[in-house]
Amino acid sequence: MSEPPEWRVLAGLGVVLVLQSFLDGGPSGPWDDASFSRGLGALTGGILLYIAWYRWQFKRQGLIPYLHMWEDVRGAVPKLALVGAGFTILARLMGTLSPIDIPDPMLMIVLLIGILLLLLSAYAWMVTGPLAPSEEEG
């Protein structure tokens, strides 16, 4: 069996790029806007973190976690739903109760992650529950 793909470098770069978005300053870039450059870096960091997570979790290269690759789909549904709801609530709390001024795009990204996790949990539930092939159809 081949070696699993390297994920640590991508995770490290992703963390650095996401954390830099919380700092003021940075290059203004060709668009002459430092906040846009920070946001672009954070978005790139988020993508790198996702790729690193995928490689760590599934021990292969790729981007889409197909359901047949999961060990326990039914057990993952409530976990995904809770994490998705947690991210959604976290976005709201960060926007209203945070003592520091968090940029709106950061809140939208956190909310997007939460909504995508909720959508994934609904899909996994539908495929393993109401839309699962019955034994009569098999």
C-alpha positions as CSV (number, residue, x, y, z in Angstrom):
1,M,0.0,0.0,0.0
2,S,1.3,3.5,-0.8
3,E,2.3,6.1,1.7
4,P,-0.6,8.5,2.7
5,P,-0.1,12.0,1.3
6,E,1.6,14.6,3.4
7,W,-0.9,16.9,5.2
8,R,1.2,18.6,7.9
9,V,2.8,21.3,5.7
10,L,-0.6,22.2,4.3
11,A,-2.1,22.4,7.8
12,G,0.8,24.6,9.0
13,L,0.5,27.0,6.1
14,G,-3.3,27.1,6.4
15,V,-3.1,28.0,10.1
16,V,-0.6,30.8,9.4
17,L,-2.7,32.2,6.6
18,V,-5.9,32.2,8.7
19,L,-4.2,33.7,11.7
20,Q,-2.7,36.5,9.7
21,S,-6.2,37.7,8.9
22,F,-6.6,38.8,12.5
23,L,-3.7,41.2,12.3
24,D,-3.9,44.7,11.0
25,G,-1.7,45.7,8.1
26,G,-0.3,43.6,5.3
27,P,0.4,44.2,1.7
28,S,-2.1,46.2,-0.2
29,G,-1.6,44.2,-3.4
30,P,-2.5,45.2,-6.9
31,W,-6.1,46.1,-5.7
32,D,-4.7,48.7,-3.2
33,D,-6.6,47.3,-0.2
34,A,-4.8,45.5,2.7
35,S,-8.0,44.1,4.1
36,F,-8.8,42.4,0.8
37,S,-5.3,40.9,0.8
38,R,-5.8,39.6,4.4
39,G,-9.2,38.1,3.4
40,L,-7.7,36.4,0.3
41,G,-5.0,35.0,2.5
42,A,-7.5,33.7,5.0
43,L,-9.6,32.1,2.3
44,T,-6.5,30.4,0.9
45,G,-5.6,29.2,4.4
46,G,-9.1,27.8,4.9
47,I,-8.8,25.9,1.6
48,L,-5.4,24.5,2.6
49,L,-6.8,23.5,6.0
50,Y,-9.6,21.6,4.3
51,I,-7.2,19.8,2.0
52,A,-5.0,18.9,5.0
53,W,-8.0,17.6,6.9
54,Y,-9.1,15.5,3.9
55,R,-5.6,13.9,3.5
56,W,-5.3,13.2,7.2
57,Q,-8.8,11.8,7.5
58,F,-9.0,9.6,4.4
59,K,-5.3,8.9,3.8
60,R,-5.6,9.8,0.1
61,Q,-5.5,12.8,-2.1
62,G,-8.8,14.4,-3.2
63,L,-11.4,16.9,-2.2
64,I,-14.8,15.2,-2.0
65,P,-15.5,12.9,1.0
66,Y,-17.9,10.4,-0.6
67,L,-20.2,8.5,1.8
68,H,-18.7,5.1,0.9
69,M,-15.4,6.3,2.4
70,W,-16.9,6.9,5.8
71,E,-16.6,4.3,8.5
72,D,-19.9,5.0,10.3
73,V,-22.2,7.2,8.3
74,R,-25.2,6.9,10.7
75,G,-23.0,7.7,13.6
76,A,-21.6,10.7,11.9
77,V,-24.9,12.4,11.1
78,P,-25.6,13.7,14.6
79,K,-22.0,14.8,15.1
80,L,-22.0,16.7,11.8
81,A,-25.4,18.3,12.7
82,L,-24.1,19.4,16.1
83,V,-20.8,20.8,14.7
84,G,-22.8,22.6,11.9
85,A,-25.2,24.1,14.4
86,G,-22.2,25.1,16.6
87,F,-20.5,26.9,13.8
88,T,-23.8,28.7,12.9
89,I,-24.3,29.8,16.5
90,L,-20.7,30.7,16.8
91,A,-21.0,33.0,13.8
92,R,-23.9,34.8,15.4
93,L,-22.2,35.1,18.8
94,M,-18.9,36.3,17.2
95,G,-20.9,39.0,15.4
96,T,-22.9,40.3,18.4
97,L,-21.0,39.5,21.6
98,S,-17.4,39.5,20.7
99,P,-15.3,42.2,22.5
100,I,-13.1,42.6,19.4
101,D,-14.2,43.8,16.1
102,I,-14.3,40.8,13.8
103,P,-14.6,41.5,10.1
104,D,-17.9,40.6,8.5
105,P,-16.3,38.4,5.8
106,M,-14.9,36.2,8.6
107,L,-18.3,35.8,10.1
108,M,-19.7,34.9,6.7
109,I,-17.1,32.2,6.2
110,V,-17.8,30.7,9.7
111,L,-21.5,30.8,8.9
112,L,-20.9,29.2,5.5
113,I,-18.9,26.3,7.1
114,G,-21.8,25.8,9.5
115,I,-24.5,25.7,6.8
116,L,-22.4,23.4,4.6
117,L,-22.0,21.0,7.6
118,L,-25.7,21.1,8.2
119,L,-26.3,20.4,4.5
120,L,-23.9,17.5,4.6
121,S,-25.5,16.0,7.7
122,A,-29.0,16.3,6.1
123,Y,-27.6,14.5,2.9
124,A,-26.0,11.7,4.9
125,W,-29.2,11.3,6.9
126,M,-31.4,11.1,3.8
127,V,-29.1,8.6,2.0
128,T,-28.9,6.3,5.1
129,G,-32.5,6.8,6.2
130,P,-35.6,7.7,4.1
131,L,-33.9,7.3,0.8
132,A,-31.9,4.2,1.6
133,P,-32.6,1.3,-0.8
134,S,-35.0,-1.1,0.8
135,E,-34.3,-4.9,0.9
136,E,-37.2,-5.4,-1.5
137,E,-35.5,-3.2,-4.1
138,G,-32.1,-4.8,-3.5
